Amino acid sequence: MTRSTVARIRNEHDGAPVQADLAVLQATPEQLIARVRAGFEYREFEFLQERLELSLRDLARLTQIPERTLMRRKQAGRLDPSESERLLRLERLLALAEEMLRDADKALRWLKTPKSAFGGNVPLEYAATEVGAREVENLIGRIRHGVFS
């Protein structure tokens, strides 16, 4: 997927940008709930895959969506609400890391580098569950506020 394709995808979602980058942090809970309930467009999965520089298989594993299901979702053009919520979880962590580090490349490296706070696990892997994602968010918050972690 080219950068121009990614930019186009971001600007074509129902007249509003696809929730990624810092925009996901600016949306109201009501907006996010409505989007999750409606199910994200499949192209948002592709967009996040590009942003995280992951293979389809790796992002499918992190979002706990079987690859065969993803192929069906691609044909249908939309994820179901539970799949959308898991994708949103990773979008939010990416946005928080970018906000913390003020650099997309550094944020991506941070999310893919093992952290002692997670027992040597990688934040993206740790965030494969809601509980793990909350812990990653908590660590980002502590770092942003200068709390020793």
N, CA, C and O atoms as a DFTB+ gen file, in Angstrom:
596 C
 N C O
     1  1       0.848      -1.169       0.000
     2  2       0.000       0.000       0.000
     3  2       0.895       1.232       0.000
     4  3       1.786       1.337       0.842
     5  1       0.683       2.153      -0.908
     6  2       1.516       3.349      -0.999
     7  2       1.059       4.391       0.010
     8  3      -0.049       4.319       0.542
     9  1       1.936       5.368       0.264
    10  2       1.587       6.445       1.198
    11  2       0.364       7.222       0.706
    12  3      -0.477       7.623       1.511
    13  1       0.258       7.440      -0.621
    14  2      -0.900       8.160      -1.138
    15  2      -2.182       7.359      -0.928
    16  3      -3.240       7.933      -0.669
    17  1      -2.087       6.037      -1.040
    18  2      -3.251       5.193      -0.772
    19  2      -3.641       5.303       0.691
    20  3      -4.824       5.413       1.014
    21  1      -2.657       5.276       1.576
    22  2      -2.931       5.407       3.010
    23  2      -3.583       6.752       3.294
    24  3      -4.550       6.822       4.053
    25  1      -3.067       7.821       2.695
    26  2      -3.654       9.146       2.910
    27  2      -5.091       9.184       2.396
    28  3      -5.962       9.762       3.046
    29  1      -5.350       8.573       1.233
    30  2      -6.702       8.561       0.675
    31  2      -7.645       7.789       1.587
    32  3      -8.770       8.219       1.840
    33  1      -7.179       6.647       2.078
    34  2      -8.003       5.839       2.975
    35  2      -8.377       6.662       4.210
    36  3      -9.528       6.641       4.646
    37  1      -7.423       7.373       4.760
    38  2      -7.685       8.158       5.964
    39  2      -8.760       9.202       5.713
    40  3      -9.519       9.530       6.625
    41  1      -8.843       9.731       4.504
    42  2      -9.759      10.826       4.234
    43  2     -11.094      10.405       3.641
    44  3     -11.930      11.258       3.342
    45  1     -11.313       9.099       3.465
    46  2     -12.532       8.651       2.810
    47  2     -13.529       7.976       3.733
    48  3     -14.552       7.490       3.252
    49  1     -13.291       7.924       4.989
    50  2     -14.166       7.171       5.883
    51  2     -15.402       7.989       6.260
    52  3     -15.358       8.816       7.171
    53  1     -16.490       7.752       5.556
    54  2     -17.770       8.417       5.831
    55  2     -17.629       9.926       6.002
    56  3     -18.278      10.526       6.859
    57  1     -16.777      10.530       5.180
    58  2     -16.605      11.973       5.243
    59  2     -15.720      12.421       6.389
    60  3     -15.480      13.619       6.542
    61  1     -15.229      11.499       7.196
    62  2     -14.357      11.846       8.312
    63  2     -13.097      11.008       8.215
    64  3     -13.103       9.936       7.610
    65  1     -12.005      11.497       8.815
    66  2     -10.786      10.697       8.751
    67  2     -10.941       9.376       9.473
    68  3     -11.662       9.280      10.466
    69  1     -10.255       8.351       8.965
    70  2     -10.214       7.077       9.661
    71  2      -9.563       7.326      11.006
    72  3      -8.604       8.092      11.102
    73  1     -10.080       6.679      12.054
    74  2      -9.521       6.871      13.386
    75  2      -8.143       6.243      13.454
    76  3      -8.019       5.023      13.562
    77  1      -7.137       7.041      13.392
    78  2      -5.762       6.577      13.532
    79  2      -4.956       7.785      13.948
    80  3      -5.479       8.895      14.053
    81  1      -3.701       7.562      14.179
    82  2      -2.843       8.623      14.641
    83  2      -3.480       9.255      15.872
    84  3      -4.081       8.559      16.691
    85  1      -3.350      10.570      16.003
    86  2      -3.856      11.221      17.207
    87  2      -5.366      11.443      17.165
    88  3      -5.963      11.737      18.200
    89  1      -5.995      11.314      16.012
    90  2      -7.433      11.536      15.898
    91  2      -8.226      10.592      16.792
    92  3      -9.292      10.961      17.285
    93  1      -7.726       9.387      17.008
    94  2      -8.432       8.428      17.853
    95  2      -8.496       8.935      19.298
    96  3      -9.414       8.581      20.038
    97  1      -7.543       9.746      19.692
    98  2      -7.545      10.290      21.048
    99  2      -8.471      11.492      21.170
   100  3      -8.858      11.870      22.276
   101  1      -8.826      12.092      20.045
   102  2      -9.682      13.269      20.065
   103  2     -11.160      12.941      19.898
   104  3     -12.013      13.796      20.133
   105  1     -11.466      11.738      19.504
   106  2     -12.862      11.332      19.328
   107  2     -13.521      11.166      20.695
   108  3     -12.871      10.778      21.666
   109  1     -14.797      11.460      20.759
   110  2     -15.527      11.277      22.010
   111  2     -15.832       9.795      22.199
   112  3     -15.857       9.039      21.227
   113  1     -16.060       9.380      23.423
   114  2     -16.455       7.978      23.637
   115  2     -17.693       7.604      22.817
   116  3     -17.779       6.493      22.293
   117  1     -18.643       8.522      22.708
   118  2     -19.853       8.244      21.942
   119  2     -19.535       7.985      20.471
   120  3     -20.119       7.096      19.853
   121  1     -18.608       8.766      19.913
   122  2     -18.213       8.568      18.518
   123  2     -17.540       7.213      18.333
   124  3     -17.825       6.494      17.375
   125  1     -16.650       6.872      19.253
   126  2     -15.943       5.595      19.152
   127  2     -16.901       4.421      19.314
   128  3     -16.801       3.431      18.590
   129  1     -17.825       4.530      20.259
   130  2     -18.805       3.459      20.475
   131  2     -19.651       3.264      19.218
   132  3     -19.897       2.131      18.804
   133  1     -20.093       4.356      18.614
   134  2     -20.916       4.257      17.398
   135  2     -20.126       3.599      16.267
   136  3     -20.662       2.763      15.539
   137  1     -18.867       3.968      16.119
   138  2     -18.039       3.377      15.061
   139  2     -17.809       1.894      15.306
   140  3     -17.877       1.090      14.376
   141  1     -17.537       1.532      16.548
   142  2     -17.310       0.114      16.877
   143  2     -18.579      -0.686      16.629
   144  3     -18.531      -1.764      16.036
   145  1     -19.706      -0.168      17.078
   146  2     -20.979      -0.882      16.884
   147  2     -21.306      -1.088      15.410
   148  3     -21.866      -2.116      15.029
   149  1     -20.953      -0.107      14.588
   150  2     -21.217      -0.220      13.148
   151  2     -20.213      -1.159      12.483
   152  3     -20.478      -1.692      11.406
   153  1     -19.067      -1.361      13.123
   154  2     -18.005      -2.178      12.540
   155  2     -17.119      -1.320      11.650
   156  3     -17.613      -0.581      10.799
   157  1     -15.824      -1.419      11.845
   158  2     -14.881      -0.654      11.031
   159  2     -14.855      -1.203       9.613
   160  3     -15.067      -2.395       9.390
   161  1     -14.597      -0.332       8.676
   162  2     -14.388      -0.779       7.311
   163  2     -13.110      -1.605       7.280
   164  3     -12.169      -1.330       8.024
   165  1     -13.077      -2.609       6.427
   166  2     -11.914      -3.487       6.341
   167  2     -10.647      -2.708       6.037
   168  3      -9.569      -3.065       6.512
   169  1     -10.765      -1.666       5.263
   170  2      -9.571      -0.907       4.889
   171  2      -8.894      -0.275       6.095
   172  3      -7.716       0.072       6.021
   173  1      -9.609      -0.118       7.201
   174  2      -8.972       0.390       8.408
   175  2      -7.989      -0.649       8.970
   176  3      -6.953      -0.292       9.530
   177  1      -8.321      -1.920       8.816
   178  2      -7.390      -2.982       9.186
   179  2      -6.119      -2.846       8.347
   180  3      -5.009      -2.927       8.873
   181  1      -6.291      -2.636       7.029
   182  2      -5.145      -2.485       6.135
   183  2      -4.324      -1.251       6.498
   184  3      -3.094      -1.278       6.464
   185  1      -5.014      -0.179       6.842
   186  2      -4.323       1.046       7.214
   187  2      -3.469       0.819       8.463
   188  3      -2.311       1.233       8.503
   189  1      -4.028       0.170       9.473
   190  2      -3.263      -0.071      10.694
   191  2      -2.122      -1.049      10.427
   192  3      -1.038      -0.913      10.994
   193  1      -2.361      -2.011       9.583
   194  2      -1.308      -2.957       9.205
   195  2      -0.123      -2.191       8.615
   196  3       1.029      -2.468       8.950
   197  1      -0.405      -1.242       7.750
   198  2       0.638      -0.409       7.142
   199  2       1.333       0.441       8.204
   200  3       2.561       0.510       8.238
   201  1       0.564       1.077       9.057
   202  2       1.132       1.965      10.094
   203  2       2.019       1.204      11.071
   204  3       3.065       1.703      11.485
   205  1       1.601       0.000      11.437
   206  2       2.375      -0.790      12.390
   207  2       3.488      -1.601      11.726
   208  3       4.302      -2.235      12.397
   209  1       3.504      -1.565      10.391
   210  2       4.499      -2.318       9.625
   211  2       4.490      -3.794      10.020
   212  3       5.527      -4.382      10.325
   213  1       3.293      -4.372      10.004
   214  2       3.096      -5.776      10.354
   215  2       2.546      -6.543       9.161
   216  3       1.902      -5.974       8.280
   217  1       2.805      -7.817       9.148
   218  2       2.185      -8.663       8.138
   219  2       0.715      -8.854       8.508
   220  3       0.312      -8.613       9.646
   221  1      -0.070      -9.286       7.539
   222  2      -1.471      -9.592       7.805
   223  2      -1.564     -10.640       8.910
   224  3      -2.394     -10.524       9.812
   225  1      -0.722     -11.649       8.840
   226  2      -0.726     -12.727       9.828
   227  2      -0.451     -12.190      11.242
   228  3      -1.110     -12.592      12.201
   229  1       0.531     -11.277      11.362
   230  2       0.868     -10.746      12.686
   231  2      -0.248      -9.874      13.257
   232  3      -0.583      -9.984      14.437
   233  1      -0.826      -9.004      12.418
   234  2      -1.912      -8.167      12.921
   235  2      -3.151      -9.013      13.211
   236  3      -3.883      -8.731      14.160
   237  1      -3.389     -10.034      12.412
   238  2      -4.514     -10.941      12.672
   239  2      -4.332     -11.615      14.033
   240  3      -5.286     -11.754      14.798
   241  1      -3.111     -12.026      14.324
   242  2      -2.826     -12.672      15.617
   243  2      -3.030     -11.686      16.769
   244  3      -3.634     -12.032      17.784
   245  1      -2.526     -10.456      16.614
   246  2      -2.661      -9.468      17.683
   247  2      -4.119      -9.075      17.938
   248  3      -4.500      -8.785      19.072
   249  1      -4.922      -9.066      16.885
   250  2      -6.330      -8.709      17.036
   251  2      -7.211      -9.934      17.246
   252  3      -8.424      -9.817      17.414
   253  1      -6.589     -11.110      17.236
   254  2      -7.290     -12.374      17.452
   255  2      -8.418     -12.586      16.443
   256  3      -9.522     -13.011      16.784
   257  1      -8.092     -12.271      15.188
   258  2      -9.029     -12.496      14.095
   259  2      -8.402     -13.545      13.183
   260  3      -7.351     -13.287      12.597
   261  1      -9.014     -14.717      13.046
   262  2      -8.442     -15.731      12.157
   263  2      -8.289     -15.202      10.730
   264  3      -9.123     -14.438      10.242
   265  1      -7.212     -15.623      10.075
   266  2      -6.946     -15.137       8.713
   267  2      -8.091     -15.443       7.754
   268  3      -8.410     -14.623       6.892
   269  1      -8.706     -16.604       7.892
   270  2      -9.835     -16.937       7.007
   271  2     -11.005     -15.987       7.238
   272  3     -11.690     -15.593       6.295
   273  1     -11.227     -15.625       8.492
   274  2     -12.275     -14.647       8.805
   275  2     -11.933     -13.307       8.174
   276  3     -12.809     -12.630       7.636
   277  1     -10.666     -12.921       8.236
   278  2     -10.253     -11.661       7.621
   279  2     -10.520     -11.649       6.117
   280  3     -10.909     -10.622       5.561
   281  1     -10.316     -12.763       5.477
   282  2     -10.582     -12.825       4.038
   283  2     -12.077     -12.600       3.763
   284  3     -12.447     -11.924       2.804
   285  1     -12.919     -13.175       4.616
   286  2     -14.367     -12.942       4.475
   287  2     -14.704     -11.477       4.762
   288  3     -15.539     -10.885       4.079
   289  1     -14.059     -10.899       5.767
   290  2     -14.312      -9.489       6.098
   291  2     -13.858      -8.580       4.964
   292  3     -14.490      -7.562       4.680
   293  1     -12.770      -8.954       4.325
   294  2     -12.281      -8.151       3.204
   295  2     -13.316      -8.146       2.082
   296  3     -13.591      -7.103       1.489
   297  1     -13.883      -9.304       1.794
   298  2     -14.920      -9.394       0.756
   299  2     -16.156      -8.588       1.150
   300  3     -16.750      -7.910       0.311
   301  1     -16.538      -8.660       2.417
   302  2     -17.712      -7.932       2.900
   303  2     -17.429      -6.443       3.053
   304  3     -18.340      -5.618       2.992
   305  1     -16.143      -6.106       3.257
   306  2     -15.769      -4.702       3.397
   307  2     -15.863      -4.155       4.802
   308  3     -15.625      -2.965       5.013
   309  1     -16.206      -4.999       5.779
   310  2     -16.423      -4.485       7.132
   311  2     -16.088      -5.545       8.171
   312  3     -16.337      -6.734       7.968
   313  1     -15.520      -5.097       9.285
   314  2     -15.267      -5.966      10.434
   315  2     -16.497      -5.979      11.326
   316  3     -17.329      -5.075      11.250
   317  1     -16.618      -6.986      12.161
   318  2     -17.737      -6.971      13.103
   319  2     -17.341      -6.133      14.323
   320  3     -16.169      -5.787      14.473
   321  1     -18.300      -5.803      15.197
   322  2     -18.002      -4.922      16.334
   323  2     -16.886      -5.425      17.253
   324  3     -16.037      -4.630      17.658
   325  1     -16.858      -6.704      17.590
   326  2     -15.809      -7.176      18.502
   327  2     -14.431      -7.089      17.840
   328  3     -13.446      -6.778      18.511
   329  1     -14.351      -7.354      16.553
   330  2     -13.086      -7.228      15.825
   331  2     -12.673      -5.761      15.746
   332  3     -11.495      -5.430      15.880
   333  1     -13.644      -4.894      15.529
   334  2     -13.372      -3.455      15.457
   335  2     -12.830      -2.935      16.779
   336  3     -11.925      -2.101      16.810
   337  1     -13.392      -3.435      17.860
   338  2     -12.939      -2.996      19.179
   339  2     -11.482      -3.401      19.426
   340  3     -10.710      -2.632      19.999
   341  1     -11.115      -4.593      18.997
   342  2      -9.725      -5.044      19.163
   343  2      -8.776      -4.244      18.281
   344  3      -7.638      -3.983      18.670
   345  1      -9.232      -3.855      17.105
   346  2      -8.416      -3.011      16.235
   347  2      -8.261      -1.619      16.852
   348  3      -7.174      -1.041      16.831
   349  1      -9.341      -1.095      17.394
   350  2      -9.307       0.210      18.045
   351  2      -8.311       0.220      19.201
   352  3      -7.625       1.218      19.422
   353  1      -8.232      -0.870      19.926
   354  2      -7.306      -0.985      21.052
   355  2      -5.875      -0.708      20.582
   356  3      -5.137       0.027      21.238
   357  1      -5.489      -1.292      19.457
   358  2      -4.137      -1.086      18.935
   359  2      -3.964       0.304      18.338
   360  3      -2.900       0.907      18.472
   361  1      -4.997       0.817      17.681
   362  2      -4.936       2.180      17.151
   363  2      -4.689       3.174      18.276
   364  3      -3.894       4.104      18.141
   365  1      -5.382       2.962      19.383
   366  2      -5.245       3.860      20.532
   367  2      -3.834       3.807      21.106
   368  3      -3.263       4.848      21.433
   369  1      -3.268       2.618      21.231
   370  2      -1.908       2.503      21.760
   371  2      -0.897       3.169      20.834
   372  3       0.034       3.830      21.297
   373  1      -1.076       2.998      19.546
   374  2      -0.186       3.659      18.599
   375  2      -0.283       5.177      18.757
   376  3       0.733       5.871      18.785
   377  1      -1.496       5.680      18.857
   378  2      -1.693       7.121      19.011
   379  2      -1.079       7.625      20.318
   380  3      -0.447       8.680      20.334
   381  1      -1.258       6.888      21.404
   382  2      -0.680       7.294      22.687
   383  2       0.850       7.293      22.643
   384  3       1.498       8.194      23.175
   385  1       1.413       6.270      22.003
   386  2       2.876       6.206      21.881
   387  2       3.391       7.357      21.010
   388  3       4.428       7.946      21.312
   389  1       2.669       7.677      19.933
   390  2       3.076       8.798      19.083
   391  2       2.976      10.120      19.839
   392  3       3.842      10.985      19.706
   393  1       1.940      10.269      20.613
   394  2       1.769      11.482      21.404
   395  2       2.888      11.598      22.446
   396  3       3.424      12.684      22.668
   397  1       3.235      10.482      23.078
   398  2       4.273      10.477      24.108
   399  2       5.637      10.822      23.502
   400  3       6.379      11.627      24.064
   401  1       5.962      10.224      22.376
   402  2       7.301      10.380      21.798
   403  2       7.384      11.461      20.726
   404  3       8.477      11.853      20.317
   405  1       6.231      11.939      20.275
   406  2       6.141      12.987      19.259
   407  2       6.862      12.625      17.958
   408  3       7.376      13.490      17.250
   409  1       6.884      11.326      17.665
   410  2       7.541      10.848      16.454
   411  2       6.980       9.464      16.137
   412  3       7.033       8.560      16.971
   413  1       6.451       9.309      14.942
   414  2       5.807       8.042      14.563
   415  2       6.794       6.880      14.524
   416  3       6.468       5.777      14.965
   417  1       7.990       7.114      14.005
   418  2       8.979       6.034      13.930
   419  2       9.442       5.599      15.318
   420  3       9.580       4.406      15.586
   421  1       9.680       6.565      16.194
   422  2      10.098       6.236      17.558
   423  2       8.983       5.502      18.295
   424  3       9.242       4.571      19.058
   425  1       7.751       5.924      18.064
   426  2       6.611       5.264      18.704
   427  2       6.510       3.814      18.261
   428  3       6.273       2.922      19.075
   429  1       6.687       3.588      16.988
   430  2       6.620       2.226      16.460
   431  2       7.732       1.359      17.048
   432  3       7.496       0.216      17.440
   433  1       8.941       1.910      17.106
   434  2      10.056       1.176      17.719
   435  2       9.766       0.860      19.175
   436  3      10.046      -0.244      19.643
   437  1       9.203       1.833      19.898
   438  2       8.893       1.644      21.316
   439  2       7.876       0.515      21.483
   440  3       8.028      -0.329      22.366
   441  1       6.853       0.496      20.652
   442  2       5.811      -0.530      20.740
   443  2       6.316      -1.921      20.377
   444  3       5.714      -2.922      20.765
   445  1       7.421      -1.989      19.633
   446  2       7.942      -3.277      19.178
   447  2       9.191      -3.723      19.939
   448  3       9.793      -4.739      19.592
   449  1       9.586      -2.977      20.969
   450  2      10.782      -3.305      21.735
   451  2      10.385      -3.872      23.094
   452  3       9.545      -3.290      23.780
   453  1      10.978      -5.002      23.495
   454  2      10.645      -5.589      24.803
   455  2      10.859      -4.587      25.949
   456  3      11.797      -3.789      25.936
   457  1       9.966      -4.656      26.930
   458  2      10.024      -3.762      28.093
   459  2      10.069      -4.598      29.365
   460  3       9.328      -5.570      29.507
   461  1      10.939      -4.215      30.282
   462  2      11.042      -4.941      31.554
   463  2       9.747      -4.832      32.353
   464  3       9.418      -5.734      33.124
   465  1       9.012      -3.738      32.177
   466  2       7.740      -3.558      32.889
   467  2       6.724      -4.635      32.519
   468  3       5.774      -4.878      33.262
   469  1       6.925      -5.278      31.368
   470  2       6.025      -6.340      30.916
   471  2       6.737      -7.683      30.921
   472  3       6.415      -8.573      30.134
   473  1       7.697      -7.819      31.808
   474  2       8.419      -9.084      31.916
   475  2       9.225      -9.413      30.673
   476  3       9.411     -10.582      30.333
   477  1       9.707      -8.365      29.990
   478  2      10.493      -8.572      28.781
   479  2       9.648      -8.756      27.536
   480  3      10.188      -9.042      26.468
   481  1       8.344      -8.601      27.645
   482  2       7.454      -8.726      26.486
   483  2       7.378      -7.411      25.716
   484  3       7.647      -6.338      26.256
   485  1       7.010      -7.521      24.457
   486  2       6.834      -6.373      23.570
   487  2       5.454      -5.757      23.842
   488  3       4.470      -6.489      23.941
   489  1       5.366      -4.421      23.964
   490  2       4.064      -3.795      24.241
   491  2       2.937      -4.217      23.295
   492  3       1.824      -4.471      23.755
   493  1       3.195      -4.299      21.990
   494  2       2.137      -4.711      21.066
   495  2       1.638      -6.113      21.371
   496  3       0.437      -6.374      21.300
   497  1       2.547      -7.015      21.708
   498  2       2.164      -8.385      22.056
   499  2       1.410      -8.405      23.381
   500  3       0.413      -9.110      23.533
   501  1       1.897      -7.630      24.324
   502  2       1.278      -7.564      25.640
   503  2      -0.155      -7.039      25.543
   504  3      -1.021      -7.406      26.337
   505  1      -0.386      -6.177      24.559
   506  2      -1.687      -5.534      24.380
   507  2      -2.670      -6.389      23.593
   508  3      -3.716      -5.889      23.179
   509  1      -2.367      -7.654      23.377
   510  2      -3.284      -8.524      22.644
   511  2      -4.552      -8.807      23.446
   512  3      -5.532      -9.311      22.897
   513  1      -4.539      -8.488      24.734
   514  2      -5.735      -8.596      25.566
   515  2      -6.069      -7.213      26.111
   516  3      -5.209      -6.333      26.147
   517  1      -7.296      -7.021      26.527
   518  2      -7.707      -5.727      27.081
   519  2      -6.918      -5.389      28.335
   520  3      -6.504      -4.245      28.526
   521  1      -6.712      -6.380      29.186
   522  2      -5.950      -6.153      30.420
   523  2      -4.528      -5.717      30.081
   524  3      -4.009      -4.775      30.678
   525  1      -3.900      -6.395      29.130
   526  2      -2.552      -6.026      28.715
   527  2      -2.505      -4.637      28.106
   528  3      -1.578      -3.873      28.372
   529  1      -3.497      -4.302      27.292
   530  2      -3.549      -2.970      26.675
   531  2      -3.660      -1.886      27.733
   532  3      -3.040      -0.829      27.609
   533  1      -4.435      -2.137      28.760
   534  2      -4.539      -1.152      29.857
   535  2      -3.199      -0.955      30.530
   536  3      -2.840       0.167      30.890
   537  1      -2.451      -2.042      30.705
   538  2      -1.128      -1.938      31.322
   539  2      -0.173      -1.129      30.446
   540  3       0.625      -0.342      30.955
   541  1      -0.255      -1.324      29.138
   542  2       0.585      -0.541      28.228
   543  2       0.189       0.932      28.321
   544  3       1.053       1.806      28.391
   545  1      -1.107       1.205      28.323
   546  2      -1.575       2.591      28.484
   547  2      -1.090       3.181      29.795
   548  3      -0.652       4.330      29.836
   549  1      -1.166       2.397      30.874
   550  2      -0.700       2.886      32.176
   551  2       0.782       3.218      32.143
   552  3       1.195       4.238      32.694
   553  1       1.598       2.368      31.502
   554  2       3.031       2.642      31.411
   555  2       3.279       3.912      30.612
   556  3       4.106       4.736      31.001
   557  1       2.580       4.079      29.510
   558  2       2.724       5.305      28.721
   559  2       2.377       6.521      29.578
   560  3       3.080       7.531      29.543
   561  1       1.294       6.422      30.345
   562  2       0.900       7.528      31.227
   563  2       1.971       7.845      32.258
   564  3       2.274       9.010      32.514
   565  1       2.547       6.790      32.852
   566  2       3.598       7.007      33.849
   567  2       4.824       7.673      33.216
   568  3       5.413       8.584      33.797
   569  1       5.196       7.216      32.037
   570  2       6.348       7.800      31.351
   571  2       6.075       9.271      31.023
   572  3       6.934      10.128      31.229
   573  1       4.888       9.551      30.516
   574  2       4.535      10.937      30.156
   575  2       4.563      11.859      31.361
   576  3       4.849      13.049      31.228
   577  1       4.268      11.319      32.532
   578  2       4.228      12.142      33.743
   579  2       5.492      12.013      34.583
   580  3       5.549      12.499      35.713
   581  1       6.499      11.359      34.025
   582  2       7.788      11.286      34.695
   583  2       7.826      10.391      35.924
   584  3       8.671      10.570      36.802
   585  1       6.911       9.427      35.989
   586  2       6.876       8.507      37.126
   587  2       7.821       7.354      36.822
   588  3       7.739       6.745      35.755
   589  1       8.714       7.054      37.750
   590  2       9.675       5.973      37.556
   591  2       8.907       4.655      37.415
   592  3       8.059       4.323      38.243
   593  1       9.222       3.918      36.354
   594  2       8.530       2.639      36.101
   595  2       9.510       1.509      36.018
   596  3       9.113       0.362      35.810
